[in-house]
Amino acid sequence: MNEMYELLFEGVDKTDLFPMLEFILSKTNSHSEFTTMGFPVDVYHEKTDKEVVGFITKIEGGCIFIKRLTDLRVSDTSTISNLALRIVKYQDLFDIDMVFNYSDISVGLYYSKMSVLSG
């Protein structure tokens, strides 16, 4: 059985949206362009992440934009190899959520030289 998990940042203010996204992306090995449904591709395709976030914050009504992430580092020794990041807009707030499978979590063990020598 492959369990799915969701990490949710709920009610993010639009002024915090890009800094949070930028921080999350800085912890990944790679990521895709944003995708969505209901907007012409030229509106967001081949735009920088900052331009896409600016576009999202100006949309009237709700929307969902999705980006695929690879190798998100959650600690010095732990990663999530494959996950989807979604930005969900509702009213004037945003949710950033990340969805991933349990099998994509890799937890490494860290041994310091001192603990090996003293043990």
C-alpha positions in Angstrom: 0.0 0.0 0.0 1.4 3.4 -1.0 0.1 6.1 1.3 -0.1 9.7 0.2 0.7 12.7 2.4 0.0 16.3 2.1 1.9 19.2 3.7 -0.2 22.4 3.8 0.5 26.0 4.4 -3.0 27.5 4.7 -4.1 31.1 4.4 -0.8 32.5 3.0 -0.9 36.3 2.4 -0.1 37.4 -1.2 3.0 39.3 0.1 4.4 36.1 1.5 3.5 33.9 -1.5 6.6 34.4 -3.6 9.1 34.3 -0.7 7.7 31.0 0.5 7.7 29.6 -3.0 11.3 30.8 -3.6 12.4 29.2 -0.3 10.8 25.8 -1.1 12.2 25.8 -4.7 15.7 26.6 -3.3 15.5 23.2 -1.5 14.8 21.2 -4.6 17.1 19.6 -7.2 14.8 20.6 -10.0 11.2 21.7 -10.8 8.9 22.0 -13.7 7.1 25.0 -15.1 3.7 25.8 -13.6 0.7 24.2 -15.3 -3.0 24.9 -14.9 -6.3 24.5 -16.6 -8.5 27.3 -17.8 -5.9 29.8 -18.9 -4.3 30.3 -22.3 -0.8 28.7 -22.2 0.9 32.0 -23.3 -0.3 33.7 -20.1 2.0 31.7 -17.9 4.2 29.4 -20.1 7.9 30.2 -20.1 7.5 32.9 -17.5 9.7 33.2 -14.4 8.2 31.9 -11.2 8.0 35.5 -9.9 6.0 36.5 -13.0 3.6 33.6 -12.6 3.1 34.4 -8.9 2.4 38.0 -9.9 -0.2 36.8 -12.4 -1.8 34.5 -9.9 -2.2 37.3 -7.3 -4.0 39.5 -9.9 -6.5 36.8 -11.0 -10.1 37.6 -10.0 -11.7 34.6 -8.3 -10.1 31.2 -7.5 -7.4 29.2 -9.4 -5.0 26.4 -9.0 -1.4 26.3 -10.4 0.7 23.1 -10.1 4.5 22.5 -10.3 6.4 19.2 -10.1 9.3 19.1 -7.7 12.3 16.7 -7.6 14.4 15.9 -4.6 13.1 18.3 -2.0 15.6 18.4 0.9 13.8 18.5 4.2 17.0 18.0 6.3 20.7 17.4 5.8 19.9 13.7 5.4 16.3 13.4 4.2 14.6 14.1 0.9 11.3 13.6 -0.8 12.1 12.5 -4.4 9.0 13.4 -6.2 6.1 15.6 -5.3 3.5 18.0 -6.6 3.3 21.6 -5.3 0.0 23.4 -5.7 -0.8 27.1 -5.2 -4.6 27.4 -4.6 -6.1 30.9 -4.7 -9.4 31.6 -2.9 -10.7 35.0 -1.9 -7.6 37.1 -1.2 -5.6 34.2 0.4 -3.5 31.4 -0.9 -2.7 27.8 0.1 0.6 26.2 -0.8 0.4 22.4 -0.5 2.7 19.6 -1.4 1.5 16.1 -2.1 3.8 13.1 -2.1 3.8 9.3 -1.7 5.3 7.7 1.4 7.6 5.6 -0.9 9.2 8.9 -2.1 10.5 9.8 1.4 14.2 9.0 1.9 15.5 9.3 5.4 19.3 9.0 5.8 21.1 8.4 9.0 23.8 10.8 10.1 26.8 9.6 12.1 29.2 12.2 13.4 32.9 11.2 13.8 32.7 12.0 17.5 29.8 9.7 18.2 31.6 6.8 16.4 34.8 7.4 18.3 33.2 7.8 21.7 30.8 4.9 21.2 
